Amino acid sequence: MGSESRESFLPLDPVSFTNESKAVVDFIADYYENIEKYPVQSTVEPGYLSARLPESAPYCPESLEDILKDVNDCIVPGLTHWQSPNFFAYFQANASTAGFLGEMLCSGFNVVGFNWISSPAATELESIVVDWMGKLLKLPSSFLFAGTGGGVLHGSTCEAAVCVLAAARDKALKELGGWEHITKLAVYASDQTHFTFQKAAKLVGIPPSNFRLIKTTFSTGFAMSPETVRSAVEDDIKSGLVPLFLCATIGTTPTGAVDPIAELGKVAMEFKAWLHIDAAYAGSACICPELRHHLDGVELSNSISMNPHKWFLTNMDCCCLWIKEPHLLTDSLSSDPEYLKNNASKTKSVVDYKDWQIALSRRFRALKLWIVIRRHGLANLMYHIRSDIAMAKHFEALVRKDGRFEIVMPRKFSLVCFRLKPTAAAEAEDDGRELNSKLVEAINSSGRAFMSHAVAGGVYVIRCAIGSTLTQQHHVDALWKLVQEKAQSLLTNHSIK
Ligand SMILES: *Cc1c(COP(=O)(O)O)cnc(C)c1O
């Protein structure tokens, strides 16, 4: 029986491909239909899944029906529902029909376009679509293939950070005369910069003691001060270090702060440091003319990255990285093993994206971003950004109207940072930290919404990040009601104690 069933076994049988794919699409459609019924943040305990699944893999094939039943019964309860309209935590990961279709095509073709010849369409569409995206953001032509630069799609900002740091490192070490100088290289970022830049600097061999975290304060809205950067750089130069890299952020993760890139660019140029702009979240917003000014000064940077997989209706994963001198990236990352040699690469007239990233293999992500842009058009993409910002303004106004709360820093993009004001003596002692963390806990454990927190300038803030694809204003109103209800019961309990 075993051998018989193996002979008729076809992993890519056209009939079951069609039927089973449709069943999964129906399953996902049903999931979206019911998504509001689930607690937004999963309520399972650590290790919950091993208690539900067999200890070892099956020997005989199982039916899709059985598998989907387990997905429903065992996996869905362990999901935190990022696509729920009541998801307000971290930064959203926008899904869309167009993004999903792009993923399907990417997965369906399953080509591996590491160099041009391994799938010319994958490479050429990627170069075209990063130029499209760059033009939507009005990046100078020095970042575009149509000009003198170029771009690539990575899976994450973290990966982009490692690659640009490696490029900057190798350029500097060449100028300094060799690898032994690596201990002199210093990297600058603010205390609001995403932690991934510290990780990336460590990965490319920068001594952690040479990573400078520039302190930010309330007074500058947690933006990095060019003067503080300058004095840190000057101090380091005095002690023999070489300023390598400065990372500026448009839309920091804790509070959405925007670093002044034009002024930081001048400092970076003066000291010949590489300036990278991390616009992972807020970059998407800069397609709107009224928000484009956040990118003023981008022409002074060496590279810039942003994540369409956050706020640009592009399902995970997709990070755009543009670089002014792509040869610095490929000088650092290229490899030329015999088994990949081919005529197209030899002529150097083509892009071989394996030399723009860490891995060899790569996904055809360009299809997804291309379909997202085409299916929505700039008009609807701007509408998406603007309506999220309008909902955030609405939420901010609701918070301002309730005297028990305060907006800790003015709304940035679609992120509102607020808290319950500490009043009682016990609350004043820890500046309301315990009170507000209890409030977040109460909201999240209700299952009706999910928010996260940050600490900036020593202050614990509740972050309301609006922008899940399915979120509408009535969800925001319901969120505010929930916040008030939980705050009321917390404050009542406090006063009884
Ligand atoms: C989310 C985020 C990152 C990390 O992005 P990944 O693509 O998950 O690596 C980096 N920087 C900022 C400002 C972010 O918001």
The ligand as a Tripos MOL2 file, in Angstrom:
@<TRIPOS>MOLECULE
LIG
   15    15     1     0     0
SMALL
NO_CHARGES

@<TRIPOS>ATOM
      1 C1         10.2570   48.7100   12.7140 C.3       1 LIG1
      2 C2         11.4580   49.5470   12.6950 C.ar      1 LIG1
      3 C3         12.7240   49.0020   12.4130 C.ar      1 LIG1
      4 C4         12.9350   47.5330   12.2360 C.3       1 LIG1
      5 O1         12.4070   47.0890   11.0480 O.3       1 LIG1
      6 P1         12.5550   45.5790   10.5700 P.3       1 LIG1
      7 O2         12.1310   45.6270    9.1550 O.co2     1 LIG1
      8 O3         11.6570   44.7850   11.4410 O.co2     1 LIG1
      9 O4         13.9650   45.1830   10.7410 O.co2     1 LIG1
     10 C5         13.7960   49.8630   12.3350 C.ar      1 LIG1
     11 N1         13.6420   51.1870   12.5290 N.ar      1 LIG1
     12 C6         12.4550   51.7280   12.8180 C.ar      1 LIG1
     13 C7         12.3580   53.2160   13.0210 C.3       1 LIG1
     14 C8         11.3280   50.9320   12.9180 C.ar      1 LIG1
     15 O5         10.1430   51.4940   13.2180 O.3       1 LIG1
@<TRIPOS>BOND
     1     1     2 1
     2     2     3 ar
     3     2    14 ar
     4     3     4 1
     5     3    10 ar
     6     4     5 1
     7     5     6 1
     8     6     7 2
     9     6     8 1
    10     6     9 1
    11    10    11 ar
    12    11    12 ar
    13    12    13 1
    14    12    14 ar
    15    14    15 1
@<TRIPOS>SUBSTRUCTURE
     1 LIG1         1 GROUP 0 **** ****
